[in-house]
Each structure stands twice: as structure tokens, then as C-alpha cells.
């Protein structure tokens, strides 16, 4: 019995174990899907409602706890914001400028009205800023759009009332500054109650009605014509006065010039008289000086002529004496040269008597620079052509040998 039940028991146990494993896997898959769903929902909540809020530079934020009602003012940086718990509202601390479009044109949808009931357009600019000390009050009481829901209504209430107290001419020109100051003082008090600080109110271009502008143009033209006529009359009057003054000035100038010319002539005559009184003695002295200079020149020319004649006489005497000395010197030179030549000839004759071959040497020396070889016919007796000058040759010496000797001596 036990043996037959054992396989069945084992089969049942195996089937139960397989069924239990599938159930556990199913439960694990459900848990994973649930976890992923929760994570996705949390990620979506973080994306839509981040926990950190960034406050840029120049801004301020008010964080309100919706559960307890506590309010916290936060500066630039990062701040915690819990979803469904905290509400954040940002405000800019920079100056803002509001320019309402409705009242800019006289034909616009909501133009301003003057005291005459005329429609006019005024370009207004309101510059304001938020008071940092009243940011919490602004966040609790004022709407999100401060420009359109707070500043513009207050500005329209003040400006429409103010412009209605003045005429178009006063708004356009004479009372512009007064109107600007009035609007600024009333609007500053009204905005200060809401925590808004008014910086300035600027009034720009004023758009006038077309009929009024045409009438003003005509009035301005008439005023300009009247002003022009007044200035023209004043100019003519000034020109008449200027002409009178110029005539008086010309008269005075001519009288002054005539008086000055007369005084100049009197002074010139006196000066000429005074000059003549000094010039006449000077002229007399010049004449005397020229006479003395002529006499001095005459004496100088006489002295110069005498000196010239004396110098010529001295030069002639010197020339004659010099020529005489030259003649004596020439005579002495000739006498001396003759004596020297005589003595020299005596010495040469004695020398030639002792040495007859010197004649041949002398002849060869004289002819050596002109002739290299001398060819001469022998004499009738067969002797050398110059044998008469050198004497009798020794016996046995041929004329050819004498010529060769002469040539060798010349070379």
C-alpha cells in the first residue's frame, strides 16, 4: 500500500510546488508594476511641481503656506516649495513703466477731456516700483496684473480728473509742468496705499483735435504776423535811430579829421621852420667843408705830382746806374772768359803735345752719339783720313786697324 501511494504523493507534491512558484512570480510582477507606476507618478509630480524654486537677481518672492497661512519673503537664490502646501509669487524690484494706450489720440477710444469739453490725446508715462517692505501685503491683497489692474485705473482716475480742470491751450503749453506735478502728487498718494512707489510721471506729445489745431494754426499765424509787424516797426525805428547816429558820427568824424588835418599842417609848418633854422647853418658848414676839401685835394694832387716826378727821377738814375754796372760786369766777364780760354788752350796744347792720341779719342767722343762705324777711303798714300791731325802712324800699323780702334773707342 505504501509502495503504491509513494509515486502519487510525489506527483502531487511536484504539481503543488509548480503551482506555488507561478503564484509567487505573478505576485512579484504585480509588485514591480506598482513600484514603477508610483515612481512615474512621483517623477511627473516633480516635473510639474518642482521642490526647488529659483528666484533670479533683481526679483523677490513671497512664499505662502496654504495650510497655516504663514508668509515668507525670499530674496534671490533657491527656495523650497512643497506641492499642494506652498504657493510662490514673484515680484520684480526693477522700475516699471506704464503707458496707457487709450488716451494717446484725440480720436482714440477713451481720449481725455478739457474744461471746454474738447477731446485731446496725451502721451503719459508712469514710472513706478514695488516697495520691498510691503511685498507681503501686495501678495495678499493685490491681483497678479499690477499694471492693468492697479496702476492704470489709478492713473486714469487721477489724469481724467486733472485734465478736466484745464483748457486745451493750458494743457498744450502754459500749464504743462503744473499739470504734471499735480498728477504726480495725487497718484503717488494713491499708489503708496497699495505698497507701490511712484518714481515719476512724464507728459509727452499732446494730440489736439483737428478743428482746434486748425484754429490754433490760424491764431498762431495772426499772432506771428502781429509779432512780425511789431518787430518790423521796432526794426525801422532802430534803423532811423541808427541812421541819425551814423550821421552824427560821420559829422563828428569829419570835424575831427578836419581839425586833425589843420593841426597836422600847423605842426608841419612849425617843424619845417624849425628844421630850416637848423638846416641853414648845416648847409653853410657843408659849403665850407667842400671848399676845404677842394683845397686839400689840390694840395694833395700837387704833392702827389711832385712825389711822382721825384720817383721817376730816382728810377731813371737807378736804371742808368744799373745799366752801367751791367756793362762793367759784361766787360769783366769777357776779359775773364778770354783769360780762362787762353789758359785752357795752353794747357790742352801742352797735353796734346805730350799725348797725340787724345785727338783720336776726342774725335771719337764727338762722333760717338751720331755715327757707329766710320767708313772712309784711304788717302793717296794709303794712310788714315785724319792722319794729318794725329800725326804719323807707327810703321806696320794699317789704316783699318786705326779705324777699328776708333770704333772701339767710340763704343
VMD Tcl script that draws the C-alpha trace (Angstrom):
set ca {
  {0.00 0.00 0.00}
  {2.69 2.32 0.95}
  {4.60 1.44 -2.14}
  {1.64 2.26 -4.39}
  {0.96 5.66 -2.80}
  {4.52 6.87 -2.93}
  {4.60 7.76 -6.66}
  {1.23 9.51 -6.42}
  {2.35 11.51 -3.43}
  {5.43 12.55 -5.22}
  {3.42 13.61 -8.27}
  {1.06 15.70 -6.12}
  {3.92 17.31 -4.33}
  {5.55 18.21 -7.67}
  {2.30 19.70 -9.01}
  {1.77 21.77 -5.85}
  {5.34 23.07 -5.94}
  {4.92 24.14 -9.60}
  {1.63 25.93 -8.84}
  {3.13 27.76 -5.83}
  {6.12 29.01 -7.91}
  {3.83 30.51 -10.61}
  {1.78 32.36 -8.00}
  {4.88 33.82 -6.44}
  {6.11 35.05 -9.83}
  {2.79 36.66 -10.54}
  {2.83 38.50 -7.22}
  {6.41 39.72 -7.89}
  {5.41 41.09 -11.30}
  {2.43 42.94 -9.80}
  {4.63 44.49 -7.14}
  {7.17 45.65 -9.80}
  {4.44 47.25 -11.92}
  {3.05 49.03 -8.88}
  {6.51 50.33 -7.95}
  {7.12 51.60 -11.50}
  {3.73 53.34 -11.52}
  {4.42 55.04 -8.22}
  {7.89 56.14 -9.44}
  {6.46 57.53 -12.70}
  {3.74 59.41 -10.81}
  {6.37 60.85 -8.47}
  {8.57 61.91 -11.39}
  {5.57 63.54 -13.10}
  {4.71 65.37 -9.89}
  {8.33 66.59 -9.55}
  {8.34 67.84 -13.13}
  {5.01 69.61 -12.82}
  {5.60 70.85 -9.27}
  {9.37 71.06 -8.56}
  {10.51 71.15 -4.97}
  {13.01 73.99 -5.60}
  {12.02 77.39 -6.99}
  {14.73 79.71 -8.47}
  {14.50 83.43 -7.72}
  {16.58 85.46 -10.25}
  {18.59 88.59 -9.46}
  {16.50 91.74 -9.12}
  {13.38 89.78 -8.07}
  {11.77 88.97 -4.75}
  {9.38 86.11 -3.93}
  {6.59 85.61 -1.37}
  {6.03 82.01 -0.21}
  {2.64 81.39 1.41}
  {1.88 78.25 3.41}
  {-1.62 77.28 2.32}
  {-2.13 75.12 5.41}
  {-1.02 77.52 8.15}
  {-1.23 80.85 6.31}
  {2.37 81.82 7.12}
  {4.07 84.20 4.67}
  {7.83 84.32 4.00}
  {9.63 86.92 1.85}
  {12.58 85.38 -0.01}
  {15.46 87.08 -1.84}
  {17.36 85.90 -4.92}
  {18.54 82.29 -4.91}
  {16.74 78.93 -4.49}
  {13.81 78.18 -2.11}
  {11.86 75.03 -1.13}
  {8.31 74.75 -2.48}
  {6.24 71.77 -1.47}
  {3.45 70.83 -3.85}
  {-0.08 71.47 -2.53}
  {1.47 73.16 0.52}
  {3.35 76.26 -0.64}
  {2.29 78.95 -3.12}
  {5.05 81.13 -4.63}
  {4.56 84.62 -6.16}
  {7.42 86.54 -7.80}
  {7.78 90.32 -7.91}
  {10.36 92.39 -9.81}
  {12.15 95.10 -7.83}
  {13.17 96.93 -11.02}
  {11.41 100.08 -12.15}
  {8.44 99.56 -14.48}
  {6.91 101.99 -16.97}
  {3.19 102.02 -17.84}
  {1.90 103.85 -20.93}
  {-1.88 103.66 -21.32}
  {-2.91 103.40 -24.98}
  {-6.47 104.68 -24.67}
  {-5.81 108.40 -24.24}
  {-2.90 108.92 -26.64}
  {-5.02 110.12 -29.58}
  {-7.76 112.73 -29.62}
  {-9.79 110.40 -31.86}
  {-9.00 107.30 -29.78}
  {-11.42 105.11 -27.81}
  {-11.03 107.00 -24.50}
  {-9.49 110.45 -25.02}
  {-9.02 113.00 -22.25}
  {-11.46 115.89 -21.87}
  {-10.52 119.53 -21.31}
  {-12.55 122.13 -19.45}
  {-14.09 123.21 -22.78}
  {-15.26 119.66 -23.41}
  {-12.79 119.04 -26.25}
  {-11.21 115.63 -26.72}
  {-7.43 115.58 -26.54}
  {-4.80 112.88 -26.57}
  {-1.86 112.91 -24.18}
  {1.12 110.54 -24.20}
  {1.59 109.68 -20.50}
  {4.29 107.51 -18.97}
  {4.19 106.44 -15.31}
  {7.33 105.00 -13.78}
  {6.91 103.05 -10.55}
  {8.46 100.30 -8.45}
  {7.29 97.93 -5.72}
  {8.09 98.78 -2.10}
  {10.13 95.78 -0.82}
  {8.84 96.30 2.71}
  {5.21 95.82 1.59}
  {5.63 92.83 -0.69}
  {3.72 90.54 1.68}
  {0.78 92.97 1.74}
  {0.82 93.20 -2.07}
  {0.90 89.41 -2.40}
  {-2.14 89.01 -0.10}
  {-4.33 91.89 -1.37}
  {-3.40 92.90 -4.93}
  {-4.05 90.93 -8.13}
  {-1.40 89.41 -10.32}
  {-1.50 92.07 -13.08}
  {-0.36 95.22 -11.25}
  {-0.04 97.27 -14.44}
  {-3.53 96.68 -15.81}
  {-5.50 96.14 -12.58}
  {-3.88 98.62 -10.16}
  {-1.63 101.26 -11.74}
  {-3.60 102.07 -14.91}
  {-7.00 102.51 -13.15}
  {-5.45 104.75 -10.53}
  {-3.66 106.75 -13.21}
  {-6.83 107.15 -15.30}
  {-8.80 108.28 -12.27}
  {-6.27 110.99 -11.48}
  {-5.43 112.11 -15.01}
  {-9.01 112.41 -16.35}
  {-9.99 114.48 -13.33}
  {-6.87 116.68 -13.59}
  {-7.10 117.39 -17.34}
  {-10.78 118.32 -16.97}
  {-9.75 121.37 -14.88}
  {-7.59 122.98 -17.60}
  {-8.11 124.37 -21.08}
  {-6.55 122.86 -24.17}
  {-4.14 125.79 -24.50}
  {-3.01 125.38 -20.88}
  {-2.56 121.62 -21.32}
  {-0.66 122.13 -24.55}
  {1.76 124.84 -23.41}
  {1.43 127.09 -20.37}
  {0.34 124.70 -17.56}
  {2.10 121.52 -18.64}
  {4.53 121.46 -15.70}
  {1.79 122.30 -13.20}
  {-0.43 119.52 -14.54}
  {2.45 117.04 -14.36}
  {3.20 117.95 -10.74}
  {-0.49 117.72 -9.78}
  {-0.89 114.26 -11.33}
  {2.32 113.06 -9.75}
  {1.38 114.21 -6.21}
  {-2.15 112.75 -6.30}
  {-1.08 109.49 -7.94}
  {1.82 109.00 -5.53}
  {-0.51 109.13 -2.52}
  {-3.00 106.75 -4.17}
  {-0.37 104.15 -5.13}
  {1.50 104.40 -1.82}
  {-1.53 102.97 -0.03}
  {-1.10 99.77 -2.09}
  {2.64 99.49 -1.49}
  {3.68 100.93 -4.84}
  {6.30 103.70 -5.02}
  {5.74 106.26 -7.78}
  {9.01 107.49 -9.31}
  {7.86 109.98 -11.93}
  {5.09 110.98 -14.34}
  {6.08 112.18 -17.82}
  {3.79 114.07 -20.20}
  {4.84 113.66 -23.82}
  {3.09 114.66 -27.02}
  {-0.35 116.29 -26.83}
  {-2.68 115.36 -29.69}
  {-5.14 118.21 -30.34}
  {-8.49 117.98 -32.15}
  {-8.31 118.70 -35.86}
  {-10.63 121.76 -35.74}
  {-8.86 123.18 -32.73}
  {-5.48 122.61 -34.36}
  {-6.59 124.45 -37.50}
  {-7.96 127.32 -35.43}
  {-4.78 127.40 -33.37}
  {-2.71 127.42 -36.54}
  {-4.67 130.43 -37.81}
  {-4.37 132.15 -34.45}
  {-0.67 131.43 -34.36}
  {-0.32 132.78 -37.88}
  {-2.11 136.01 -36.90}
  {-0.04 136.28 -33.76}
  {3.08 135.69 -35.79}
  {2.04 138.36 -38.28}
  {1.33 140.79 -35.44}
  {4.61 139.91 -33.79}
  {6.38 140.25 -37.11}
  {4.81 143.70 -37.70}
  {5.81 144.80 -34.22}
  {9.35 143.63 -34.75}
  {9.38 145.29 -38.19}
  {8.28 148.64 -36.71}
  {10.83 148.34 -33.96}
  {13.47 147.47 -36.56}
  {12.53 150.50 -38.69}
  {12.67 152.74 -35.63}
  {16.04 151.35 -34.74}
  {17.22 151.83 -38.31}
  {16.14 155.52 -38.19}
  {17.99 155.98 -34.93}
  {20.95 154.16 -36.37}
  {20.93 156.46 -39.42}
  {20.80 159.54 -37.16}
  {23.58 158.23 -35.01}
  {25.65 157.34 -38.09}
  {25.11 160.90 -39.48}
  {26.16 162.43 -36.18}
  {29.12 160.10 -36.03}
  {30.09 160.96 -39.62}
  {29.82 164.69 -38.82}
  {31.93 164.33 -35.72}
  {34.41 162.19 -37.64}
  {34.76 164.79 -40.42}
  {35.15 167.63 -37.91}
  {37.77 165.61 -36.10}
  {39.54 164.80 -39.37}
  {39.49 168.49 -40.46}
  {40.79 169.62 -37.11}
  {43.43 166.94 -37.19}
  {44.46 167.93 -40.76}
  {44.73 171.62 -39.74}
  {46.74 170.73 -36.68}
  {48.91 168.48 -38.83}
  {49.61 171.33 -41.28}
  {50.42 173.75 -38.44}
  {52.73 171.22 -36.88}
  {54.34 170.52 -40.25}
  {54.93 174.28 -40.85}
  {56.42 174.70 -37.42}
  {58.55 171.66 -37.90}
  {59.71 172.94 -41.31}
  {60.55 176.33 -39.82}
  {62.44 174.69 -37.01}
  {64.19 172.44 -39.50}
  {65.22 175.36 -41.69}
  {66.68 177.11 -38.69}
  {68.91 174.10 -38.18}
  {69.43 173.32 -41.87}
  {70.85 176.71 -42.94}
  {73.90 176.59 -40.63}
  {74.35 173.00 -41.65}
  {74.33 173.96 -45.36}
  {76.88 176.76 -44.66}
  {79.10 174.27 -42.90}
  {78.74 171.88 -45.84}
  {79.87 174.61 -48.27}
  {82.88 175.48 -46.11}
  {83.67 171.80 -45.76}
  {83.57 171.29 -49.54}
  {85.91 174.30 -50.07}
  {88.35 172.92 -47.55}
  {88.09 169.51 -49.16}
  {88.82 171.04 -52.61}
  {91.89 172.88 -51.31}
  {93.08 169.74 -49.56}
  {92.56 167.75 -52.76}
  {94.54 170.36 -54.75}
  {97.45 170.28 -52.29}
  {97.29 166.50 -52.29}
  {97.43 166.34 -56.11}
  {100.45 168.77 -56.15}
  {102.22 166.71 -53.54}
  {101.42 163.59 -55.48}
  {102.76 165.07 -58.75}
  {105.98 166.18 -57.05}
  {106.41 162.78 -55.47}
  {105.72 161.09 -58.81}
  {108.34 163.25 -60.63}
  {110.92 162.66 -57.93}
  {110.25 158.92 -58.03}
  {110.67 158.92 -61.82}
  {113.99 160.76 -61.49}
  {115.17 158.31 -58.89}
  {114.06 155.42 -61.10}
  {115.95 156.88 -64.12}
  {119.14 157.39 -62.11}
  {118.83 153.87 -60.75}
  {118.24 152.49 -64.24}
  {121.33 154.27 -65.63}
  {123.48 153.15 -62.76}
  {122.19 149.62 -63.15}
  {122.97 149.58 -66.88}
  {126.46 150.93 -66.21}
  {127.09 148.21 -63.69}
  {125.77 145.59 -66.12}
  {128.13 146.87 -68.85}
  {131.12 146.81 -66.46}
  {130.17 143.32 -65.43}
  {129.94 142.16 -69.06}
  {133.39 143.63 -69.84}
  {134.83 141.95 -66.79}
  {133.17 138.67 -67.75}
  {134.52 138.75 -71.32}
  {138.01 139.60 -70.11}
  {137.87 136.86 -67.55}
  {136.48 134.28 -70.01}
  {139.20 135.17 -72.57}
  {141.90 134.68 -70.00}
  {140.39 131.34 -68.91}
  {140.08 130.14 -72.53}
  {143.69 131.18 -73.25}
  {144.97 129.31 -70.22}
  {142.83 126.27 -71.11}
  {144.10 126.21 -74.71}
  {147.66 126.45 -73.46}
  {147.07 123.50 -71.14}
  {145.36 121.49 -73.89}
  {148.17 122.25 -76.39}
  {150.75 121.08 -73.91}
  {148.68 117.99 -73.21}
  {148.25 117.18 -76.90}
  {151.94 117.64 -77.46}
  {152.61 115.04 -74.83}
  {149.71 112.72 -75.79}
  {148.84 112.91 -79.55}
  {146.25 110.03 -79.26}
  {143.90 112.30 -77.34}
  {142.91 113.83 -80.67}
  {141.61 110.48 -81.88}
  {139.75 109.94 -78.60}
  {138.25 113.41 -78.80}
  {137.12 112.89 -82.40}
  {135.64 109.53 -81.44}
  {133.85 111.11 -78.43}
  {132.38 113.84 -80.58}
  {131.12 111.37 -83.22}
  {130.05 108.56 -80.91}
  {126.43 109.78 -80.49}
  {125.96 110.26 -84.29}
  {127.93 107.54 -86.11}
  {128.61 103.97 -85.04}
  {131.03 102.96 -87.83}
  {133.09 105.33 -89.99}
  {133.97 104.15 -93.47}
  {136.34 106.50 -95.27}
  {138.51 105.93 -98.34}
  {142.17 105.85 -97.65}
  {144.37 108.67 -98.69}
  {146.50 108.73 -101.77}
  {149.32 107.41 -99.72}
  {147.14 104.73 -98.09}
  {147.02 106.46 -94.67}
  {144.03 107.24 -92.32}
  {141.94 110.21 -93.36}
  {142.68 112.02 -90.11}
  {146.36 111.11 -90.13}
  {147.19 114.76 -90.63}
  {145.57 115.51 -87.28}
  {147.02 112.64 -85.27}
  {150.49 112.64 -86.78}
  {152.44 109.84 -88.42}
  {151.37 106.27 -87.64}
  {153.92 103.84 -86.48}
  {155.31 101.56 -89.09}
  {153.47 98.34 -89.71}
  {150.00 99.66 -88.50}
  {147.32 99.59 -91.14}
  {144.62 102.20 -91.54}
  {141.95 99.52 -90.97}
  {143.38 98.83 -87.55}
  {143.23 102.54 -86.77}
  {139.54 102.68 -87.85}
  {138.72 99.66 -85.71}
  {140.50 101.26 -82.78}
  {138.50 104.47 -83.31}
  {135.25 102.47 -83.46}
  {136.10 100.60 -80.29}
  {136.91 103.85 -78.54}
  {133.59 105.37 -79.70}
  {131.62 102.41 -78.43}
}
mol new
graphics top color blue
foreach p $ca { graphics top sphere $p radius 0.5 }
foreach p [lrange $ca 0 end-1] q [lrange $ca 1 end] { graphics top cylinder $p $q radius 0.2 }
display resetview
